[in-house]
Amino acid sequence: MQFTTFVVAALSMGSAIAGPIAGFKHFDNAVTAVAQAKTVVQEQLATIEILVGGVHTAETVTKLQKSLVTVSANVNGLVGPALALVNVKSTLSQVQLSAVPKFAEDFQGLLISIEAIGKKVTGSNLSQNVIAQIKPELQLVLSTASPVARPIISFINVAAPSYVPEFQKVTAILVNIQALSTLVIGPLSGLGLVTIG
């Protein structure tokens, strides 16, 4: 009887420890994924700036499409790590809390780069023909920012509430990205259908 009680107690304690550790792993994965995506997106932003500032040829269009697809693939790659944070209900360890400011900085840097890409492309002297050819790729880049941001911000509200103000700084950037997305895609109709113009 004592052995059974001991086993049950050990299993309960193991579950109590495993829950937070699993949550911490999701946080660590998100931190790494955001940092990596930020680096790639910043590199592609530099490439896009060169491309839109140069002579616009068929090769330019192909290179722009490739850069935009690379950006969207990296931003879309954040959906899994971001959504994994939704089910985490525990607060972070002290070590992880110390990583939150860098996480906030990387996350903000990523969104600033996405916004800059949208502004560079839509505000450039690219012809309407070139814009039309890269429009699907640009839509992918701009449309994923908010779905990635929501679970990250929700997680911070629960796991690191003292850092919420740091993450609220991205609100204006997300509004700008949404405005750029609307500019590229066109306004939404009352039925939730997108008008492609």
Salt bridges, closest charged atoms under 4 A:
GLU59 OE2 - LYS63 NZ 3.17
ASP106 OD1 - LYS38 NZ 2.98
ASP106 OD1 - LYS102 NZ 2.77
GLU115 OE2 - LYS119 NZ 3.19
GLU166 OE2 - LYS169 NZ 3.29
